[in-house]
Amino acid sequence: MFFFTPIHYVAVLAAALSSMVVGFLWYSPLLFAKPWMKLSGLDEKSMNAAKKNMPIPYTASFLMSLVMAYVIALLINSLLVATLAEGLMLGGLVWLGFIATTMVTGVLFQRVVWKLFFINSVYQLVSVLVMSAILTLWI
């Protein structure tokens, strides 16, 4: 049974923004930009050419992060998650049950290399864990 309690929308916004920050860091030259680009078949020239169209994917990505943060907030409230450990467990389960499984299916049918899967899926794991932590501690 779900118990719907009021959602703290500022927390949802902060969690969604955190996902963007994690993504900027994850796919930056500091972390995984070079292997991600190589495995995705991209180079500096194609990345520079794509920059003019980046507002659309970034906006869509942020909107999807808002949806994910809102759903995680609903789950936290409905499941009466109260501690950081419980919030991280919920985030891990959300990742394992929905994100990782969907991404593996994509790898199998699209023949994406496993290294690229790991870069992208661990980003999703970190992102969901950070969102879950923010939402658990804030709500």
C-alpha positions as CSV (number, residue, x, y, z in Angstrom):
1,M,0.0,0.0,0.0
2,F,1.3,3.4,-0.9
3,F,1.1,6.3,1.4
4,F,1.2,9.5,-0.6
5,T,2.5,12.3,1.4
6,P,3.4,15.8,0.2
7,I,6.5,16.1,-2.0
8,H,9.2,18.6,-1.2
9,Y,9.6,20.1,-4.7
10,V,12.8,22.0,-3.9
11,A,14.3,18.7,-2.9
12,V,13.2,17.2,-6.2
13,L,14.7,20.1,-8.1
14,A,18.0,19.8,-6.2
15,A,18.1,16.0,-6.9
16,A,17.4,16.6,-10.6
17,L,20.2,19.2,-10.7
18,S,22.5,16.8,-8.9
19,S,22.0,14.3,-11.7
20,M,23.1,16.9,-14.2
21,V,26.2,17.7,-12.1
22,V,27.1,14.1,-11.8
23,G,26.7,13.7,-15.6
24,F,28.9,16.7,-16.3
25,L,31.6,15.3,-14.1
26,W,31.2,11.7,-15.2
27,Y,31.5,12.5,-18.9
28,S,34.1,15.2,-18.5
29,P,37.8,14.8,-19.3
30,L,38.4,14.4,-15.6
31,L,36.7,11.0,-15.6
32,F,35.3,9.1,-18.6
33,A,35.1,11.5,-21.6
34,K,37.8,9.9,-23.7
35,P,36.8,6.2,-23.3
36,W,33.1,7.1,-23.6
37,M,33.8,9.0,-26.8
38,K,35.9,6.3,-28.3
39,L,33.4,3.5,-27.4
40,S,30.6,5.7,-28.8
41,G,32.4,6.3,-32.1
42,L,32.8,10.0,-31.4
43,D,35.8,12.3,-31.8
44,E,36.6,15.9,-30.8
45,K,35.4,17.2,-34.2
46,S,32.0,15.5,-34.0
47,M,31.6,16.7,-30.4
48,N,32.4,20.3,-31.3
49,A,29.9,20.1,-34.2
50,A,27.2,18.8,-31.9
51,K,27.7,21.6,-29.3
52,K,25.3,24.0,-31.1
53,N,22.5,21.5,-30.7
54,M,23.2,20.6,-27.1
55,P,20.4,22.7,-25.5
56,I,17.8,20.2,-26.7
57,P,19.4,17.0,-25.2
58,Y,20.4,18.8,-22.0
59,T,16.9,20.2,-21.6
60,A,15.3,16.7,-22.2
61,S,17.9,15.1,-19.9
62,F,17.0,17.6,-17.1
63,L,13.3,16.9,-17.6
64,M,13.9,13.2,-17.4
65,S,16.0,13.8,-14.2
66,L,13.0,15.7,-12.8
67,V,10.7,12.8,-13.5
68,M,13.1,10.3,-11.9
69,A,13.7,12.5,-8.8
70,Y,9.9,12.9,-8.4
71,V,9.3,9.2,-8.6
72,I,12.1,8.5,-6.2
73,A,10.6,11.0,-3.8
74,L,7.2,9.3,-4.1
75,L,8.8,6.0,-3.3
76,I,10.8,7.4,-0.4
77,N,7.6,8.9,1.1
78,S,5.4,5.9,0.3
79,L,7.8,3.3,1.7
80,L,8.5,5.5,4.7
81,V,12.3,5.6,4.0
82,A,13.8,7.4,6.9
83,T,17.6,6.9,7.0
84,L,20.3,7.5,4.5
85,A,21.1,3.8,4.4
86,E,17.5,3.0,3.5
87,G,17.5,5.8,0.9
88,L,20.7,4.4,-0.7
89,M,19.2,0.9,-0.7
90,L,16.1,2.1,-2.4
91,G,18.3,4.0,-5.0
92,G,20.3,0.8,-5.6
93,L,17.2,-1.2,-6.0
94,V,15.7,1.3,-8.5
95,W,18.9,1.2,-10.5
96,L,19.2,-2.6,-10.4
97,G,15.5,-3.4,-11.1
98,F,14.8,-0.8,-13.7
99,I,17.8,1.0,-15.1
100,A,20.5,-1.7,-15.3
101,T,18.0,-4.3,-16.6
102,T,16.8,-2.0,-19.3
103,M,20.3,-1.0,-20.3
104,V,21.5,-4.7,-20.5
105,T,18.6,-5.4,-22.8
106,G,19.7,-2.5,-25.0
107,V,23.3,-3.9,-25.0
108,L,22.1,-7.3,-26.1
109,F,19.9,-6.1,-28.9
110,Q,22.0,-3.1,-30.1
111,R,25.3,-4.9,-29.6
112,V,26.8,-2.1,-27.5
113,V,30.1,-3.0,-26.1
114,W,30.1,-3.9,-22.4
115,K,32.7,-1.3,-21.5
116,L,30.3,1.4,-22.7
117,F,27.5,-0.2,-20.8
118,F,29.6,-0.1,-17.6
119,I,30.5,3.6,-18.1
120,N,26.8,4.6,-18.7
121,S,25.2,2.3,-16.2
122,V,27.6,3.1,-13.3
123,Y,26.9,6.8,-14.1
124,Q,23.2,6.0,-13.7
125,L,23.9,4.2,-10.4
126,V,25.9,7.1,-9.0
127,S,23.3,9.6,-10.2
128,V,20.4,7.6,-8.6
129,L,22.3,7.1,-5.4
130,V,23.0,10.9,-5.1
131,M,19.4,11.7,-5.9
132,S,18.2,9.2,-3.4
133,A,20.5,10.6,-0.7
134,I,19.4,14.2,-1.3
135,L,15.8,13.2,-1.3
136,T,16.0,11.0,1.8
137,L,17.9,13.6,3.8
138,W,15.8,16.5,2.7
139,I,12.3,15.0,2.9
